[in-house]
Amino acid sequence: MKKAAADGSPVIIKKYANRRLYNTETSSYITLEHLAAMTREHRDFKVVDAKTDDDITHNVLTQIIMEEESRGQTLLPVSFLRQLITLYGDSMQAMVPGYLEASMDSFRRNQEQFKTAVEGAFAHSPFAEIAKRNLAMFEAAAHAFKPGTPGAPGAAAANPAPTPSDAASKTDEMSALRAELARLQDKVDKLG
């Protein structure tokens, strides 16, 4: 669900000819990174051309995606981009936005089901902490598809770099992981 401004309307962002973005809610200039963060926080905003008052939100969101892609955060495979380009001007073009939106909604629902299943599977095992960390990494990787995921933007801060004293505990965790994996494999073999 999108969070709107205090009065329920989207936050208005004005884009000036000098390419600067002005947030009318905070009365301050912002960057594309700020808009990306607002998107991840489910903040509803509308970007308008300051001179013409035209809605240019679509163009600015596309620009944010391009910025992310140029930084090595590639999310869109080349084959997908090629297929997308071929659909412009095609008779099926009108159906593509709805199809992509439905696909992303399905992806988000599947991600939630996966998260619930993994949390349930490891809830009472020695791997609960490992599973939580893996889920945090999964959420961080998928934050573009599910903006505002708790822990995704600050995942690095929540999990500081290991220290040399952590080496022994890592070895113990690995041993426990191997034992649990063997136990689970035995169960799978018995079921099969």
C-alpha positions as CSV (number, residue, x, y, z in Angstrom):
1,M,0.0,0.0,0.0
2,K,1.3,3.4,-1.0
3,K,1.8,6.0,1.8
4,A,0.7,9.4,0.6
5,A,1.3,12.9,2.0
6,A,-0.5,14.0,5.2
7,D,-3.6,15.1,3.2
8,G,-3.8,11.8,1.4
9,S,-2.5,13.1,-2.0
10,P,0.8,12.0,-3.5
11,V,3.8,14.1,-2.6
12,I,4.5,16.5,-5.5
13,I,8.1,16.6,-6.8
14,K,8.9,19.4,-9.2
15,K,11.6,18.9,-11.8
16,Y,13.2,22.1,-13.0
17,A,15.0,22.8,-16.3
18,N,18.4,22.5,-14.6
19,R,17.4,18.9,-13.8
20,R,17.0,19.6,-10.1
21,L,14.2,17.9,-8.2
22,Y,12.3,19.8,-5.5
23,N,10.2,18.0,-2.9
24,T,7.2,20.3,-2.1
25,E,6.5,18.3,1.1
26,T,9.9,18.9,2.7
27,S,10.7,22.2,0.8
28,S,14.1,20.8,-0.2
29,Y,16.0,19.7,-3.2
30,I,16.4,16.0,-3.6
31,T,18.1,13.5,-5.9
32,L,17.1,10.4,-7.8
33,E,18.4,8.4,-4.9
34,H,15.9,10.1,-2.6
35,L,13.1,9.2,-5.0
36,A,14.3,5.6,-5.1
37,A,14.3,5.5,-1.3
38,M,10.8,6.9,-1.3
39,T,9.7,4.2,-3.7
40,R,11.2,1.5,-1.5
41,E,9.3,3.0,1.5
42,H,6.1,2.9,-0.5
43,R,5.8,6.7,-0.5
44,D,3.4,7.8,-3.2
45,F,4.7,10.7,-5.2
46,K,4.1,12.5,-8.5
47,V,6.9,14.2,-10.5
48,V,5.8,17.2,-12.5
49,D,7.7,19.4,-14.9
50,A,8.0,22.7,-13.0
51,K,7.4,24.8,-16.1
52,T,4.5,22.9,-17.9
53,D,3.1,21.0,-14.9
54,D,3.1,17.8,-17.1
55,D,3.3,14.5,-15.2
56,I,6.7,13.0,-15.9
57,T,6.7,10.4,-13.1
58,H,7.1,7.5,-15.6
59,N,10.1,9.1,-17.2
60,V,11.8,9.8,-13.8
61,L,11.1,6.2,-12.6
62,T,12.6,4.9,-15.8
63,Q,15.6,7.1,-15.2
64,I,16.0,5.6,-11.7
65,I,16.0,2.1,-13.2
66,M,18.7,3.2,-15.7
67,E,20.8,4.7,-12.9
68,E,20.6,1.4,-10.9
69,E,21.4,-0.7,-14.0
70,S,24.4,1.5,-14.8
71,R,25.8,1.0,-11.3
72,G,26.1,-2.7,-11.8
73,Q,22.7,-3.5,-10.1
74,T,21.6,-5.3,-13.2
75,L,18.1,-6.7,-12.8
76,L,16.9,-6.8,-16.3
77,P,18.6,-9.4,-18.5
78,V,19.6,-8.3,-22.1
79,S,17.3,-10.9,-23.6
80,F,14.3,-9.4,-21.6
81,L,15.2,-5.9,-22.7
82,R,15.4,-7.0,-26.4
83,Q,12.0,-8.7,-26.1
84,L,10.6,-5.6,-24.5
85,I,11.9,-3.3,-27.2
86,T,10.4,-5.6,-29.9
87,L,6.9,-5.1,-28.3
88,Y,6.9,-1.3,-28.9
89,G,4.6,-0.7,-31.8
90,D,3.4,-4.3,-31.8
91,S,-0.3,-5.1,-31.7
92,M,0.2,-6.7,-28.3
93,Q,1.8,-3.5,-26.8
94,A,-1.3,-2.5,-25.0
95,M,-1.4,-5.8,-23.1
96,V,2.2,-5.7,-21.9
97,P,1.9,-3.2,-19.0
98,G,-1.0,-5.2,-17.4
99,Y,0.8,-8.5,-17.9
100,L,4.1,-7.2,-16.4
101,E,2.2,-5.7,-13.4
102,A,0.4,-9.0,-12.8
103,S,3.6,-10.9,-13.1
104,M,5.3,-8.6,-10.5
105,D,2.4,-9.0,-8.1
106,S,2.6,-12.8,-8.5
107,F,6.4,-12.6,-7.8
108,R,5.8,-10.6,-4.6
109,R,3.2,-13.1,-3.4
110,N,5.5,-16.0,-4.1
111,Q,8.3,-14.2,-2.3
112,E,6.1,-13.9,0.8
113,Q,5.1,-17.6,0.6
114,F,8.8,-18.6,0.2
115,K,9.8,-16.4,3.2
116,T,7.0,-18.0,5.4
117,A,7.9,-21.5,4.3
118,V,11.6,-21.0,5.1
119,E,10.9,-19.4,8.4
120,G,8.6,-22.3,9.4
121,A,11.0,-25.0,8.2
122,F,13.9,-23.7,10.3
123,A,12.1,-22.2,13.3
124,H,13.1,-24.9,15.8
125,S,16.4,-26.0,14.4
126,P,20.0,-24.9,14.9
127,F,19.8,-23.2,11.6
128,A,17.2,-20.6,12.5
129,E,19.8,-17.9,12.7
130,I,21.5,-18.9,9.4
131,A,18.0,-19.0,7.8
132,K,17.3,-15.5,9.1
133,R,20.5,-14.2,7.6
134,N,19.9,-15.9,4.3
135,L,16.4,-14.5,4.2
136,A,17.8,-11.0,4.9
137,M,20.2,-11.4,2.0
138,F,17.4,-12.7,-0.3
139,E,15.2,-9.7,0.7
140,A,18.1,-7.3,0.0
141,A,18.6,-8.8,-3.4
142,A,14.9,-8.6,-4.2
143,H,14.3,-5.1,-2.8
144,A,13.7,-3.6,-6.2
145,F,10.7,-5.8,-6.7
146,K,9.4,-5.3,-3.2
147,P,10.3,-1.8,-2.1
148,G,10.3,-1.2,1.6
149,T,11.3,-4.7,2.6
150,P,12.2,-4.6,6.3
151,G,15.9,-5.0,6.8
152,A,16.8,-4.8,3.1
153,P,18.3,-1.2,2.9
154,G,20.1,-1.6,6.3
155,A,20.9,-5.3,6.0
156,A,24.7,-4.5,6.1
157,A,24.3,-2.5,9.3
158,A,22.2,-5.2,10.9
159,N,24.8,-7.8,10.2
160,P,28.3,-6.4,10.9
161,A,31.4,-8.0,9.3
162,P,32.6,-11.0,11.2
163,T,35.5,-10.7,13.5
164,P,38.3,-13.3,14.0
165,S,36.7,-14.5,17.2
166,D,33.7,-15.5,15.1
167,A,35.8,-18.2,13.3
168,A,35.1,-20.9,15.9
169,S,31.4,-20.2,16.0
170,K,31.3,-20.3,12.2
171,T,33.0,-23.7,12.3
172,D,30.5,-24.9,14.8
173,E,27.6,-23.6,12.7
174,M,29.0,-25.3,9.6
175,S,29.2,-28.6,11.5
176,A,25.7,-28.2,12.7
177,L,24.6,-27.3,9.2
178,R,26.2,-30.4,7.8
179,A,24.6,-32.6,10.5
180,E,21.1,-31.1,9.9
181,L,21.6,-31.4,6.1
182,A,22.4,-35.1,6.5
183,R,19.4,-35.6,8.8
184,L,17.1,-33.9,6.3
185,Q,18.6,-36.0,3.4
186,D,17.8,-39.1,5.4
187,K,14.2,-38.0,5.8
188,V,14.0,-37.2,2.1
189,D,15.4,-40.6,1.2
190,K,12.9,-42.3,3.5
191,L,10.0,-40.4,1.9
192,G,11.3,-41.2,-1.6
